Amino acid sequence: MAATPTAIPVPIEGRCSYFVEKKNRFCRMVPAAGRRFCGEHAGAAGAGAEEENTRKRILCPLDPKHTVYEDQLEKHLKKCNSREKPKPDYFIQDINAGLKDETEILDEPVPISSLSEEQLENLIKKLRKVSKGMDCTLKDQIMSHPALHDVLNDPKNGDSAFKHLKQQASILGNIERLNLLGPRRCFVEFGAGRGKLSHWVGIALQEAEKVYFLLVERVTTRFKVDGKHKNRNSVFERLQIDIQHLCLSKIPVLIKEKLPVVGIGKHLCGVATDLALRCLVETYPTRCKERNEEPVAKRIKKTDTENDTSVSEGSEKNELEQWIPVAGIVIALCCHHRCDWRHYVGKEFFKTLGLGPVEFNYFQRMSSWATCGMRETTLETSKINIKKRDDQTSDNEEHDHEGYRKTDDNPGGLPGLLTVEERKNIGRLCKLLIDQGRIQYLQQKGYNASLQYYTDSLVSLENVLLTALPRQSSTPDSTT
C-alpha cells in the first residue's frame, strides 16, 4: 500500500515567507509592501537576494530575543515592550515588605541535610513543644455554590479541571457564608493568574450593582478570563504589580467609590500571603485614615461658611468609623516553604515562643514534608533520607498537587528515624505554626480570624483556608 504523501507547508498569503523550523510553520508577521519577508527575517539565512538590499538589523539592547533596524534604534527604544515603563501611582517601593532588621538577616543557612541526627531531633522536639498549646484540629468548611453547579456536572471536565472547580466552588461558598458575597464591594484577588476565582465571584454577582474586581498579578498572563465580563455589570481591572509594592489607597476606583474591599486568593504562594495581609489590614486602612482625616475638617469649615449650616463633627467622624476599608479576607494558603522571615507577619508570635529566624528557616523548609516527598522509597518505609530541596514546586497559578511529588533520595544524606507518616505530621505542624502567627497578627489588627479545611486532601493537599472579618462587623454590611 502506497504511503500517503505529506502535505508541504506553504506561507499564508500576505504573510512572511520565512519558515520557522522551531515552530514547524511559516512566520505570520506581515511584511512591508512589495517584500516577501518581515523585517525580523529579511536578513536571516535563506532570505535570498533580498538580504543584500535590506538595511542592517541588530539585536535590541533591551531584549536580545528580537532585532531592530540599526538606523531606527533610538525610535525603537522608546516603544519597545521590554523598556522600563513608568510606575503607576499605586506603586510604592516595599510598602508591604515589613521592617528590615539587619540583625536578623541570616548568613547562608545550614541545609537540613547537613544537620546531625541530634540537631534534627532537638529541632523537632522544639517544634512539638511550642505546638502543644495550639489547636491542631481545624474545622471542615467544605462548601459549594450554585454558580458552579452546571460546570461541576459537565462530563467534559478532566480530573484536574474538576478539582480546581471544586476548590473555587468551596471558596465561593465560604465567601457567601461570611456574608461577603454582595453588591457594592471591591474584590481584590491576589496572585490572580488567569482570574478564575474572580470570574466565578463575578458570575455569582452578575445581577448585583457596583461590583469591582482588581486582579493583582506581577507577571503577564495568557488566556485570561476577564474578557468574559465585558458586557456584564462587574468591572474588571488588572494590576500588573508585585504585592510588595501595591498601595491600594491610591487605586482610582477605591478613591472614588470608597467601597469596602474583600481580599481573596486561591493558593497564594508563601510570602505572597504575608505581603497581601499587610497590604490589606495595615497599609490600606492606615492610608485611608490619613487621606480622610484632613478633608473632614475642611468640609466642615467650608459648609459652615458657604451654606451657613451647622454640621456635626461627631457625625462626620462616625460616618468615617462606620466605613470599613476591609470587609473581609478569604485566602486559600499554599507553599509555606516559600515564606520569608523578613516579610512574615507573625514574627512577634514566633518571638513569644522563644523562636527566631533560625527556627523559622528550618520550619518553613520542613513544612514541605506535608505535601512533598511522601512517596515510599526503595528504602525501608520506616526510614527516610532528609534532603533540602531548593525548588519544591512550580510557581504557577493553580499549584497542582496531584499525587505525591517526587523527592531526591540521597543515600549519602542524613539517615532519619522518621516514618513517612511522622514526616507528614511534622510538615503539617510547621504549616500550622506559621499560619498561627498569621492568625495572631490579624487578631492584633482587630480581626476575628480562623483556619479551616475548605476542600478534601484528595482534591488538593493545600486545603487550608484563612478567613478574617473585622471585629466591629462580624456580618459586614454593604456601604452605599
N, C-alpha and C positions, 0 to 999 in steps of 0.2 A: 504494500500500500504506500503510495507516494506521500511524503511529508508535506504538510500544509506550509506554503511559503510564509515567512514572517513579514508583516507589513513594514515597509520602510517609512520612518517618520519624515514628515515634511513640515517646513516652517509655516506658521499661521500667517495668512495674508495680512500685510500691513505691520507685521512684527519683525523683530530682529532675526536674521538668518544664521546666527551663531548657535551651534549645537553645544549645549552644556552637558558634558559627559557625566558629571556627578549626579545630575538630576535626570539624566537619560531623556532629555527633551530639548527643544529649541528655546532660546531666550524669548521672553514675552514682552520685552521692552519695545517701545515704539521708536524707530529710527527717524532721523531728520529726513525731510522731503528729498527724494532722489537718491537716498542711500539704502544699502541693504542691511547695514549693521548699526546698532545703537552706539552711542559714544563710549560706553564701557567696553565694547568688544571690537570697535573699529580697528584698534591697533593690536589686537590679540593674534596669536599664531593661527593661521588658517583663514584670515580675513582677506588674503589675496592682494591684488593690486591696490585696493582701497587703502591699505595700510600705508602706502607710500605718500598718499595725498592728504592724509589726516594730520591734524595738529597733535603735538606731543601730549600724552597723558601721564600724570604722575600719581603716586599714592597720596591719598588725603592724609595730612599730618594729624588730623583728629581721630581718624579711624582708617587704618591701612587696609580694611576689608573692601574698600571701594576706591576708585580712581577719579581724577578730575583733570580737565584741561589745564595745562600749566599757565596759560595766559588768562585763565578765569579763576585762579586760586583765591585771590582776595575776595571776589564776589561770592564764591562758593562757601568760604569760611563763615560768612555772615548768615547763611541759611542752612548749613549742614546740620542734619539731625543729631549729630554727635557733639555739637557745640554745647558749652555750658550755658544753660538757659537762666534767665533772671529768676530769682527766688520769689515765690508769691508772698503776700503779706502775712499769711499764716505760718510761714517758715520762721522759726526762731531757734537758732542753733542750740541743741542739747537742752531744750526747755523741760523735757520729761526724763532726762537722764539720771537725775538724782545727784546728790552731792558726792564729789570725788574726794575720798580720803586717801592721801598719798601713803599714809602709814599702813593702810590695809591692802595695798597692792602687793600681790604675791610675786615672788620670783618664780621661775619656771617650776611649777608644782611637780612633786614626785608622782609618777603614774601609779595606779593601783597595782599594776603587775610588779612593781618594784618594792612594794611593801612586804615586810616579813609576815609570817603567819601570826606572830604575836601582835604586831601593829594592826593588822586587819581585824583580829579578834577584838582588840581594845576599841577599835572604831565602831564595830558592830555592837559591842556592849554599850557604848556611849549612846548610840542611836536608839537602842531598845530602852535604855534608862529614861531618856528625855521623851520617849513616845508613850510611857506608861500613863501619863496624865491626859493623853489625847483620846478623844472619842474616835476610835478607828472604824466604827460601823456607820457607814453612810446610808441614808435613806434612798430607796428606789423612787425615782420620779420619771419613769419611762412612760412617755405620753405620745400622743399623735394629734393631728389636726385635720379637719375636713378639707382644707385647701389642697392637701396632697393625697386625698383618698383615691382619685382616679388614677393618678400616675403611679401610686404604690401598687395598684392592681393591674397595671399594664403588663401583659405577659412578655412584651418585647424587652423588658428590663433584664440586663445581665446581673450577675451576682453582686458585682462591685457597685453598680448604679443603685441597686435595691438597698444596699447597706447605707449608702450616703443619703438616700431619700428617707430612710427610717430615722437617721440621725437628725436630718433637717426637720422632719415632722415632729420629733420629740422636742427639739429646741424651740420650735414654733409653739408647741403645746405648753411648754414651760413659760414662754413669754406671755401667753394668754393667762396661764394660771396666776401669774404675778400682776395681772391687770395692767400690763404694759402694752397690750395689743389694742390700740385705739387711735382715733383721729388726733390731729394737732400735735404731732410728735415728729422728732427728727431722729431716725435710726442711724447710728454710726457703726458701720461694720468694719472692724479692724482686721487686717490681713484678708481682705475681701476676695482676692483671686478673681475668679470669673463672676463673682457676685451672686452665687446661687442662694445663699441664705437670705440676703436682702430681696432677691427675686420672689421667694415664697412668702416672705412677710408682705411684700407688695401685692401679691395675689390675694392674700387673706384680707388686705385692707383696700382692695381696688375700688370700693364704693365710698371709702372714707375721705374726708376733706383734710386738706393741709397736712399731707404726709410727705416728708422729705427723707431722702437717703443719701448719706455721704459714705462712699466706698473708698476706704483708705488702703492703698496698696503701693509699695515702694517700687515695684517693677512693672514694666509694660506687660499686659496680659492679653493673650489671644482668646478668641471665642467667648467674649464677654456676653452676658445675658441682659445687660442694661437696656439694649435697644428694644426689647420686647415690651417695654413700659412707656414708649414714646407717646402713645395715644391714650394713656390712662391718666388718672388724677395724680398719681405719685410722681414726684420729681427726683430723678437720679443724678447725682454728680460724683465724678471720680476725683480723688485727690491722690496724685502720684507723689508720695512723700513718705519718708521713714517716720514712724510714730514718734521716734525720739525727738523730732524737731517740730511736731504738729501742735499749733496753738489754736484750739477750737474757738476761742473767743474772738478770733479775727476772721472767721469764716463769714462771708457776707450774709448768707441766708440765716445764720444764727443771730447775727447782729440785728437784722431787720425783723425777723419773725419772733424772736425770743421764745422759741419752742423748747419744751423740755427734751433733753437728749436721752436716748436709750442706747447704751453701748452693747453691741452684740459681736459674737465671733464664733466661728466653728474651727476647732483645732488651731488655736492661736499659739504659735510656737514659743516655748520657753520665755526668753527675755521679752518678747513682744507683749506678753500678758502683763508684765510688770510696768512696761512703758505705757500701755493702754490704761491701766488702773491709775497711774499717776496723772496721765493726761485728763482722765475723766473726773476724778474726785479731788484732785489737788490743784492742778494748773487751771483748769477751766472755771470752776466756781470762784477761785481767788481772783482771776482776771475779770470775771463778770462783775464781782463785787466792786473791784477797783473802777471798772468802767461806769457802773451805775451810781456810785455814791455822790460824785460831784454834780452830775446833771440833775439829781433830785433837788438839791439846794437851788440850782439855777432856775429850774422850772417853777419852784415855789415863789422865788423872788419875782420872776417875770410875770407870773399870774397875778401876784398882789398889785404890781404897779400898773399893768396894762388893763386888766379886767376889773380891778378893784374888788376882787372877791377873795375871801379868806380860804386858804387851803390848809388842811391839817397835815402838818409834817409827819405826825404819827401815822396817819392813814397811808401816806406815801411809803413810809418805811415798812408798814405791814404788808403793803402790796408787793414790795420787793422781797420780803421774807417769805411770802406765800409762793413766789415764783421759784420753783426748784430747778436749778440748772440741769441736774442729772436725775432723771426719774427712776432709773434702774440700770442694772448690769446683768447680762446673761452671756457667759463666755464658756465654751467647751475647751477645757485645758488640754495641753499637748506638750510633748517633748521637753520634759523638765531638765534633761541633760544639756539643753541649750540655754539654761539660765546663767546669769552672770551676777556676781556679788555686787558689783558697783551699781547695777540698775535694780537689784532686788529690793522690793518694798518691805520685806519682812526682816530687815537687819536687826531692828530692836527686839523682835521676838527671839531671834537666834541668840542675841547677847544676853537676854534674861535667862536663857537656858545654859549659859556658860559656853556657848558655841560662837565661832567666828568664821572668817573667810577660809581658813584651812579646812575645817569640818564641812563647810558649805561646798567647797571644791570637790571633796570626795563624795558627799551625799548626792550632789546633783549628777555626778557620773554614775553612781550606783543606782540611781533612780531608773536607769535604762534597763536594769535587770528585771523590772516588772513587765516589760514589753519586748525586750530583745534577748536573744541568746537563750531561749527557753527550750530549745530542742534537745533531745537526748543525744549525746555524742557517742562515739565509738568507745569512749572510756566508760568506767562503771557509772551507772546513773547516780550513785551516791557520792561521786567525786566530780568536781568540775575544775576547770582551769579558769583563772580570773585574768583578764587582759583588758587593758584600756583600748577603747575604740574611739578613734578621733572623729569619725563621722558615722553616726549610728542611724541616721535617717535622711532621706532626701527632703529638700526644703520645698515641697510642692504644696498647693493649697489644700489638697484633700487628705494627705497623710494616710495613705492606705496602710493598714496593719493586718493584712490578710495572711493568716497563718503566722508562723513564728519566723522572726528574722534570723538569718544565719549568723553565727559567731565564728571568729577565727580561733579555733582551738590551737593552743600553743603548748605542746608537750614540755617545752623548756620554761614555761611560765610558772607562776606560783601555784603549788598544789593546794587546792582548797579542801575544806572539810564540810562543805555545804551541799545538801541535796538540791536538786533543781527547784523543788517546791520552796525550800528555805530561801533560796536566792530570789525567787519571785516575791516572797513575802517581804524580804528586806528592801527590794526595789519599791514595793508599794508603800512601805513605811517612809522611805526617803521622799517619795512624791507627796505623801500626806503631810509630812513635816514642812516641806517647802510651801505647800498650799495653806497650812495653818498660819504661817507667817503672813500670807496674803489676807486671810480672814481677819486676823488681829489688826492688820493695817487698816482694813475697811471699817472695822468696828471703832477704831480710834478716830476715824474721819467722819463718824456719825451715821454709819450704815449698819443695817441688820444683814449679815452675810452668812451664807451657808454653802456647803458642798453636798452634792447628791449624784447618784448614778442616773444618767439620762438615757442610757441605752445598754443593752446586754453586751458582755465582754466578747461574745461570739460575733457581734456586729462590728465592734471596734474595741481594741484593747485600751484605747484612750477614751474612757467612757465616763469621765467625771465632769460635771457642770458646776461652775461657780456662779452663784446668783447673789445680788445685793439690792436692797431697797433703802432709801433714806429713812431714818427712824421717824422723822416728823410726818412721813406719809407712807405707811405700810401698804396702803392701796392707793397708788398715785392717781390723782385726778387730772384730767386734761385741762390745759390752760386755754383760754380763748384768745 
